[in-house]
Amino acid sequence: MKVFHEIFQKEKKRHDLGVCIPDASRARKELRADEVIPASHSFIVSGLFHVHDSLMIKGMSGGTIRKKDKATFNSQKFEVKGIQIENKETDLIEEGQKGVLFLDASKGKLPNIKIGDEFEF
């Protein structure tokens, strides 16, 4: 009986490949893991968009930032007009949270801002 059992037993296939992660995704995950929390009352830019008359910056907060707070970048002043966390409008963003700030330039001219730049509040 044991002989027939071994002969007629279904073979189970095993995949030894594991999980396949593309190189581009792996690099992005490593960058996220290495993110540094910014110094107090700052905001590090991870995304940048121009929306109508305001500037929308995505990133991580290094301190509590509220609406109507003033920010400086390259000696130019900005005012926070809106804050979003996880696509929900809010009045403040706290230290270590990721979110979006809507900024208006005081003189209307926008400087050259890149990913990784830091806004001081």
C-alpha positions in Angstrom: 0.0 0.0 0.0 2.8 2.4 0.8 4.3 1.8 -2.6 1.1 2.8 -4.4 0.7 5.8 -2.2 4.1 7.2 -3.2 3.5 6.5 -6.9 0.0 8.0 -7.2 0.6 10.9 -4.8 0.3 14.3 -6.5 3.5 16.3 -6.8 3.4 19.7 -5.1 5.1 22.4 -7.0 7.3 24.7 -5.1 8.4 28.1 -6.3 11.8 29.1 -5.1 11.8 32.5 -6.7 10.4 34.4 -3.8 9.2 37.9 -4.3 10.4 39.8 -7.3 10.8 43.6 -6.7 11.8 45.8 -9.6 15.0 47.8 -9.2 13.2 51.1 -9.5 10.7 50.3 -6.8 13.5 49.0 -4.5 15.4 52.3 -4.9 12.3 54.3 -4.0 11.6 52.2 -0.9 15.2 52.6 0.2 14.9 56.4 -0.2 11.7 56.4 1.9 13.4 54.4 4.6 16.3 56.8 4.7 14.2 59.9 5.1 15.5 62.3 7.7 13.1 64.2 9.9 13.9 67.9 9.4 15.0 70.4 12.0 12.3 72.1 14.1 9.9 74.4 12.3 10.9 73.4 8.8 9.3 71.5 5.9 11.3 69.3 3.5 10.0 69.2 0.0 9.3 65.8 -1.6 6.9 67.0 -4.4 6.1 70.3 -6.0 3.1 71.5 -8.1 2.0 74.9 -9.3 -1.8 75.2 -8.7 -3.5 78.4 -10.0 -1.9 81.3 -8.1 -0.4 79.2 -5.3 2.4 76.7 -4.9 1.6 73.2 -3.6 4.4 71.5 -1.8 4.3 67.9 -0.6 6.7 66.7 2.1 7.4 66.1 5.8 7.1 68.6 8.6 9.8 69.2 11.2 7.6 71.1 13.6 4.0 72.3 14.0 2.9 74.4 11.1 -0.5 76.3 11.0 -2.4 78.2 8.4 -1.2 81.8 8.0 2.3 80.9 9.2 5.1 82.6 7.3 7.8 80.6 5.6 11.1 81.8 4.1 13.0 80.2 1.3 16.1 81.8 -0.4 15.1 85.1 1.4 11.7 85.1 -0.2 8.6 85.0 2.1 5.6 82.7 1.7 2.3 82.4 3.6 0.6 79.1 4.3 -3.0 79.3 2.8 -4.0 75.7 3.3 -2.8 72.4 4.7 -3.9 68.8 3.8 -3.0 65.5 5.4 -4.1 62.4 3.6 -6.3 64.4 1.2 -8.2 66.0 4.1 -8.2 69.7 4.8 -6.8 70.6 8.3 -5.6 73.6 10.3 -2.2 72.3 11.3 0.5 69.7 10.5 2.5 68.4 13.4 6.1 67.3 13.6 7.0 64.1 11.7 3.7 64.2 9.7 3.6 64.0 5.9 1.3 66.3 4.1 0.7 69.1 1.6 1.1 72.9 2.1 -0.5 75.5 -0.2 1.7 78.6 -0.2 1.3 82.1 -1.7 4.4 84.1 -2.5 4.3 87.6 -0.9 5.6 89.3 -4.1 4.0 86.9 -6.6 7.3 85.6 -8.0 8.2 82.0 -7.3 11.8 80.9 -6.8 13.4 77.8 -8.2 12.4 75.1 -5.7 13.7 71.5 -6.0 12.9 68.2 -4.2 14.9 68.0 -1.0 14.8 71.8 -0.4 13.9 73.0 3.1 11.4 75.7 4.0 12.0 77.5 7.4 9.1 78.7 9.5 
